[in-house]
């Protein structure tokens, strides 16, 4: 266990890693997060309209008067069914089970934008839910290490520090860049972190535990861009994507035959954003199951060596997929294959070589020899091999190229969380925490001094 001694007992530090696809939370020293909460959150603008069955959980109101009991006492009465009331009258539905229930008027949103917190009320509701329902922990007893986007702004860092100390009453806090944590997870203090997640792919040089922010290069191609390409492909093929919430039953049909399914009765009038989110989930499953990266640049003439893959949609429609398995993914490596994206975007290999060329000449060879891939897209079969192939054509002749990838999929998906788990449980890290006392003395700006 880690986190130093608080109140005479040794108490474990917690690690929070918010991302665009999911919010990972757990205890430091463990090898994977305790929970992965979807970043998409349902909300109903006027909570008084939501049905009475959910009203029991409205006891977790935020920002009440100064005389209210400490956070953990309020929470003993809060329901654990994934809903909470926000300060602006919104009712939030959090976590997989809660967001999959079709509700009239429920919109879908997320608390993050460009990797940084954008909707603070929503973010606070998720943090509260994580403590209450997954960690079953009293925030006042556990130091907290949280990951942040490499280009997070000073204002947002200070606001987050203030929120955690003032609202949740945590005893100690630390903010660390996701790329630095991913490097630690791979056992390296220096390297080039290639993080390909939901909204973008970025290359972030880390040298001796510090991010070289002036050389960060981002490209807007990520999992969401691939989802858009899959959606376009399915539309072209006239394959209708029916989300699971609409389906009451289905019958087996022959390959490529029209599906036979029954629509669920008494569905409420759902919002466009909810329906869109549920459709996106089906496409993301298709994407994760069917796609793979070609080891070398895609060539339509050499596709006969690709094995076909059978996929069945929730409504029962099914067929084999061959060429498109590689062709859709090719957009990550060659932007000419991206449809509907006007501006020229950098491929993954270009993101890497551009970032390294912006670094000091003395560290470039170390970065080429320490490329670390992390993030959900890197789980596509063949991703690492293809990136290595493309970079071999770009790196200087005297450089030794080495692309490192964690062997297990969970290590790649949860790279920055695992780095945080390792860091917060190191004995040598314990003097790095911002304690509540330091925060009280120096105010929220202390985060800029203590967390580089």
N, C-alpha and C positions, 0 to 999 in steps of 0.2 A: 504494500500500500504506500501511498505517497501523500504529499501535501503538507508534511510537517505536523507538528502537534498543535491542535487547537482545543483549548479547554481541557487539557489533560489526556484526551484520547487521541489516538492517531486516526485521522480521517482522510479518506481518499479524495484527491482532486477530481474534478469533472472536466471533460473535454467536449466542447461544442464546435461543430464544423458546419456552418450554414452554406448551402449551395443552391444553384438554380433548379436542380432536379429533386434534391432531398436535403433534409436537415439531419445530420448525424450527431447523436449524443451518447455519452457513456462515461465509464470510470477510467481514469488514467491507470496504466499498468495492465489493462486487458488488451487482448489482441484484435478485437473488433468492437464496433459500437454496440451498445445495448439496444438501441433503436434507430431506425431510419424512418423519419417522418416525411411524407411527401411535402415539397415546398408549395404545391398548389393548395390553396385554402378556399373553402366555400364561405360566402358571407351573405347575409340577408340584411339589406340596408336598414329597414325599420324592424327592430327585434320584436316589437309588440304584435307584428303580424304573424310571427312564426308560431307553430303549433304548441299547444300547452305541454305536450310530453317533453319538450326540450326545456321548458321553463325552469325545471328543477335545478338545472345547472347554472342558472344565471347568478349564482351567489359569488362568482369570482369577478365582481365589478372592479375596475381599476380606478386609480386616482380619486379615492374618497377623501374624507377629511383627515386632518393630521392625527386625530385621536384614535384612529382605527387600530385594531390589534396587529401585531407583527404578521408578516406575510404567511408564515407557516401555520398560524392559528386560523387565519381566514380559510386556508386551503383544506383544513380538516373537514369542512362542510361542503367543499366543492365536489360536484359530481364528476365522474371520470368517463363520461360518455362522449368526449371529443367536442363538446361545444362550450363556448365561453362568450361573455358579453363584452363588447369594447366600449371605450369611453364615448364614442361618437354615435352610440345607439345601434351600432352594427352587431349582429350575432354571428360569431365565427364557428365554422365546422372544420375541425382539424383531424388529420390522420386518415388512413386508408378507408376504414369502415364508414366513417362519418361523411366523407366527400363522395362516396359512391351511391348515396341515397338520393334519388331524384326528388328535389323539393321545389315547390312553386316559388319563383322569384330569387332562387339562390344563384348568385354570380360566383365565378371562380377568379381568384387573383393570387398574387404572390407578394411577399414582403420585400423581395430583392429586385434591384435593377442594376445591370452592369456589375454584378458581384457585390454590390454595396446595399446596405439597408435603405429602403426607400419609404416603406410604410411602417412607421414605428409602432403604431397601435397593433397592427397585425403581427409584427415580429414579437412584441411583448406577449401576445396571446399564445404564440407557439412556444416561447421559452417557458411560460407558466405551465402550459400543458405538458411539456417534456419533464419538468420537475415533478409534476403532480402524478402523471399517469404512467411514465416509463421508468424514471429513476427512483420514484417514491422517496425523494430526498428533500431535506430541509435546506434551502439555499444558504441559510445563515451559517451552516456548519462546513460547507465544502468550498475550498478555493476553486476558481474556474479559469481554465485556459480556453480562449476562443480564437478560432482562425479568422483571418480577414483577407480581403482581396489585396493583392500587391499594390494597387493604386488607390487604396482607400483614402478618403480625404481627412484632414485634421479635424474638421468639425464633426464628422460622423464618428471618428474614433473617440472623441471626447464625449459625445452624446451617449455612445454605447457604455463607456466607463461609468458615466453618471447614472445611467439607467440601472446597471447591474449593482452598483453600490447603494444607490438611494432606494430603488423600488424593491430589489430582491435581498438587500442587506448581506451580500456575500462578504466573507472575511478577507479574501485576497483575489487578485485578478491579474491576468496577463493576456496580451493580444499578440498574436504571431502570424506572420504572412503564410498563406497556404503553401507557397513554393518552398519556403524554408522547411516547413513541416514535411512536405513530400520528400525533400532531400534527406532529412533525418530518418524518415521511414525506410529509405533505401540505404541507410548507413553511410551517407556521404555528406560532409559539410559543404562541399562545393559541387556544382554541376549545372547543367542547363535543364530546367524542368519544362517538359512539353506537356501542357495540361489541356486535354481536349474534352470539354464538358458539354453541357446542354446548349449554352448560348454562344460560345466562341472557343477558339483554339488559341492558346497563347504560349510564347516561349519566354521564360523568365530566368535570367542568369542568377545563380546564387553563388557567392564566393565567401568562404569561411563563415557561413551562417548568416550572411547579409544579402538582401536582394539588391541587385544593381538596377535600380528602377529606371535609369535613363536608357537602358537597352531592352526594355520589355516591348515585345512586338505582339500585337493581337490581330486575329482575323475573325470575321463574323461567321465563319463556318464551324458548326458544331453539330451536336445531336439534333437540334431543332431544324437546322438546314437540311439534314438528311431526311428528317421526318417530312419536310415540305416536298422533297424530291420524291419520296415514296408516295405521298398523297397524289402528286401530279401523275406519277406512273399508273396508280390504281384508277385514277379518273380516265386516263387515256385508254386503259384496258376495259373501261366500263365495269369495273368491279366496285359494287356499292359497299361502303363500309358501314355496317350497322353496329352501333355500340351495344355492349352487353345489357345495359339497363333496360333496353326496349324489348328484349327477347324473352318470351315466356317459355317457348319450346322450339325445337327444330328436329327435322328428320334427316337421316343420312341421304346424301344424293351422290350420283356419279361425278367423276371429275369434270369440271367446267360446266356442269349442268346447273340450271337456275336453282337457287336455294328454296327450300320449303321451310318456312318458319312462321311462328305465330307471334303477333305483337302482344305485349303485356297489356292487360286491361287496366283501366283507372289510373293511367299515368298522369301526374300533375303537369301543368303548363311550365316546362323547364325553360331556362334562359338560353340564349344563343351561346354564351360562354361556357355553360355547363355541358351542353350537347357537344360543343367543339372540343372540350377537354376529354370527354368520354370517347369521342372518335379518335382523338390524338393518341389515347392509351392503346387502342387496338392497333393503330399504325405503328406505334413504338414497339409493340410486341412482334409485329411482322418484321420490323427493322432489325430487332435483336435476334430473331430466329433465322431470317433468310439471308441477310447481307453478309458479305465477306469482302476483304480487300484483295486485289490482285497483286501478286508478288512483283510483277513488272508492269509498266504502263499498259493500260487496257488495249487490247487489240481484238476487234470483233471477229477477225478471221481465225483466231486461235481459241474460240470459245468451246470447241467440242470437248476439250479436256476438263471442263468444269462439270462437277457432278450436279445433277438437278436436285432440288429440295422441295418436298411436298409441304404445303401449308394449308390449314383449314381456318377460315374466318369464323367468328362467333355465330354467324347465322347459318353455318353449314356449308357455304360455298368453298370449294377447294380446288387447287390445281398445283402443277409442278412449276417451279421457277428456275430458270437457268441463267441466261445472259445477264438479266437485270440484277442478279445477285452481286456481280462485280461492277456493272455499269453505273448503278446508283451511287455506290461508294466511291467511285472514281472522282467525284466532285471534291472530295477532301484533298486529293493529290493533284488534281488538274482542274482549275476553275472553269475551263472550257466545257466541262460536263455539267456544270450547274445551270439549271434552267430557271428563268425568271429572276435571276440576280443580275442587275444592270451593271453596277460598278465592278471594276476588276478586283478580285479578292486574291489574297495570297494563299498558295497551297501550304500544306503542313511543312514540307521541306523548305519552302521559301521563308516561312515564319522563323524556322530554326536558323537558317544561314544568315538572314537579315539581323537577327538578334545577336548572333555571335560576332558579326562584322562590326556591330556598334560598340563592342566591348574593347577594352584595352588589349593591344596586340599581345602582351605578355600572358594573358589568361586564356586566349583563344584555344590553344591546343588542349588545355585542361578541360575546357567546355566541350570540345568535340569528343574527347575521350570519356566524358561523363554525362551523356544525354540520358535523361530519366523520363520515361513516359508514364503519365498518370491520367486518370479521368475515364469516364464511361466509354467514350468512343474507342479508346485504345484496346477495349475488349473484343473489337471486331476481329475475327480470325484473319491473320495475314497483315494486320496493321503495322506491327513492329518490323516485319521483314520488308514491307514496301517502303517504310520510312528509311530504313537502312539502305535499301537500293537507291532511292532518290538522293540521299545525302552523299553517297559514295561518288556521285557525279558532280557534287557541288563543293565538297571540302577540299582544302589545299592538299597537294600531293604529299607533303611531309607530315600531315596530321594523321594520328591514329584514331579512327572513328570507332566509337563503341556506344551502342544504344542499349541501355539497361531497362528491363521491365520486370516487375515483381512477378514471381511464378504463378501466384494464385490470383483469381479474378477479384476476390474481395480486397486483396492488398492493393490492386490497381484502382479499384473503385473508391476505396476509403483511404487512399494514400495520405492525405493531409490529416485525417483524423488519427490514423495510426502514429504518424509523426508526433502529433500532440500528446498522444497517450505515452509514448516513449519519453518525450521531453519533460512532461509534468511529473513523471515518476523518478527522474534522475535526482540523486542526492545533491549534485552540484547545482541543480536548478533552483533549489529551495530559497536561495537568497535573492532570486530574480523577481519574485512576486511583488506586485504593488499591494501593500497591506491596507486594510481599512484605515489604520492610523495615518499612514502616509497620505492617503486620499483626503482624509479630514484636514490634514495640515496644509497640503499643497493644492488641493482642488483637482478638477478633472484634467488639467493640462499636464499632470504628472505622467500620463500615459505616453506623451510624446518624448519625455526624457527617458523613461524606463523601458519602453517597448519600441525599438528602432524600426 
